[in-house]
């Protein structure tokens, strides 16, 4: 996040360079539901269930379009692995 703020507030860069950098940054760090599911080897329905249980918060939350930070998905990967070991206990409150 610091990198993002530093680049966007840098007055030495032109607006076109900032816009190109921002587009590249977002393309690398944002995932839709399908990309997120593929990254951690689960189904899209599993991703939807984590959203419903509020264990994963999307940036954009529309019925047919959800967008997530890649870092949030990677943090969820360990939780998903633990829940696969105990599939009946994944939805218990902690």
TAZIMO-V463014 format. One record per backbone hydrogen bond with DSSP energy under -0.5 kcal/mol. CO is the residue of the C=O (numbers start at 1). NH is the residue of the N-H. Records with the same first field share a line. If there is no record, write none. Layout:
CO: NH / NH
//
This chain:
1: 5
2: 6
3: 7
4: 8
5: 9
6: 10
7: 10
9: 11
10: 13
14: 18
15: 19
16: 20
17: 21
18: 22
19: 23
20: 24
21: 25
22: 26
23: 27
24: 28
25: 29
26: 30
29: 70
31: 68
32: 36
33: 37
34: 38
35: 39
36: 40
37: 42
38: 41
43: 47
44: 48
45: 49
46: 50
47: 51
48: 52
49: 53
50: 55 / 56
51: 54
56: 58
59: 61
60: 62 / 67
62: 65
65: 62
66: 33
67: 59 / 60
68: 31
69: 73
70: 74
71: 75
72: 76
73: 77
74: 78
75: 78 / 79
76: 80
77: 81
78: 82
79: 83
80: 84
81: 85
82: 86
84: 87
86: 89
89: 92
//
